[in-house]
Amino acid sequence: MNRAPVRNGRGRLSLCTAALVAMVSLPAMAAGAEPWKPCSFNDRTIPCRDSHSSDGTVRIVWKDGKTMTYRLIQEGFPFSTLRDSLGGIWRREVLGQGNAVFTNTANGNRIAVPLRPGG
């Protein structure tokens, strides 16, 4: 059951209510963010977060602010083919332990994404 916050006579949240809202909200917001993984681009470690959609799309967000989306064009295991947002073709290999390596077929660039944040 949701209730409106308790306000004092002047329409402001009481200090107690505001503190309680902050204590409950902040841990929930922090828990929603995935931890950074020790990914790499051409063997240079750059933290990243990856997300996967049911249609095979992969999105990688790099800690330096860059983001790229890879759309599945040919499914397979352990190799799949994806196209990035700029039109580049990538071959994804899923390794035995679940880590993934993306290799750009035109220029040889490599992205390594571990399965878990610990690497």
C-alpha positions in Angstrom: 0.0 0.0 0.0 1.6 3.3 -1.1 1.0 6.4 1.0 1.9 10.0 0.4 4.8 11.2 2.5 4.0 12.8 5.8 4.3 16.6 5.5 4.5 19.1 8.3 2.2 22.1 8.5 4.1 24.1 5.8 3.9 21.3 3.1 7.5 20.1 3.6 8.7 16.6 4.4 9.7 16.2 8.0 13.4 15.6 8.5 12.6 12.1 9.9 10.5 11.1 6.9 13.2 12.4 4.4 15.9 10.5 6.2 13.9 7.3 6.1 13.1 7.7 2.4 16.9 8.2 1.7 17.9 5.2 3.8 15.4 2.9 2.0 16.0 4.3 -1.6 19.8 4.6 -1.8 20.6 0.9 -1.2 17.9 -0.2 -3.7 19.3 2.2 -6.4 22.9 1.0 -5.8 21.8 -2.7 -5.9 20.3 -2.1 -9.4 23.5 -1.2 -11.0 25.6 -4.1 -12.4 29.2 -4.1 -11.2 31.9 -3.2 -13.7 33.7 -6.1 -15.4 37.4 -6.2 -16.3 36.8 -6.2 -20.0 39.5 -5.4 -22.6 39.7 -3.8 -26.0 42.8 -4.9 -28.0 44.3 -6.3 -24.7 43.9 -2.9 -22.9 41.8 -3.4 -19.8 38.8 -1.1 -19.7 35.9 -1.8 -17.3 32.6 -2.4 -19.0 29.0 -3.6 -18.4 27.2 -5.9 -20.9 23.6 -6.6 -21.3 21.8 -9.2 -23.5 18.4 -9.1 -25.1 16.2 -12.1 -26.0 16.7 -11.3 -29.7 20.5 -11.9 -29.3 21.4 -8.2 -29.2 24.4 -7.4 -26.9 25.0 -3.9 -25.5 28.4 -3.0 -24.1 28.8 0.1 -22.0 32.4 1.1 -21.3 33.4 3.0 -18.2 35.0 5.7 -20.3 31.5 6.6 -21.6 31.4 4.8 -24.9 28.5 2.4 -25.7 28.1 0.0 -28.6 25.2 -2.3 -29.6 25.8 -5.5 -31.4 22.9 -7.1 -33.3 22.8 -10.9 -34.0 22.9 -11.7 -37.7 23.9 -15.4 -37.5 23.4 -17.4 -34.4 25.7 -20.3 -33.5 27.7 -21.9 -30.7 30.5 -21.3 -29.9 30.7 -18.8 -32.8 28.1 -16.2 -33.7 28.2 -13.2 -36.1 27.0 -9.8 -35.0 26.8 -6.3 -36.6 27.7 -3.2 -34.5 25.9 0.1 -34.5 28.4 1.4 -37.1 28.0 -1.5 -39.5 31.1 -3.5 -38.5 30.9 -7.3 -38.5 32.1 -9.1 -35.4 32.6 -12.8 -34.7 31.7 -13.7 -31.1 33.3 -16.8 -29.5 31.9 -18.0 -26.2 34.6 -19.8 -24.4 34.2 -22.9 -22.2 34.0 -20.9 -18.9 31.4 -18.5 -20.4 33.7 -15.6 -21.2 33.2 -14.0 -24.7 35.7 -12.7 -27.2 34.4 -10.5 -30.0 36.7 -10.1 -33.1 36.1 -7.5 -35.8 36.5 -9.4 -39.1 37.7 -6.4 -41.1 40.3 -4.9 -38.8 41.1 -7.6 -36.2 40.0 -5.5 -33.1 39.3 -7.7 -30.1 36.9 -7.2 -27.2 37.1 -9.7 -24.3 34.1 -9.7 -21.9 34.3 -12.0 -18.8 31.2 -13.8 -17.7 31.5 -12.5 -14.1 32.8 -9.2 -12.6 35.7 -11.0 -11.0 37.1 -11.9 -14.4 
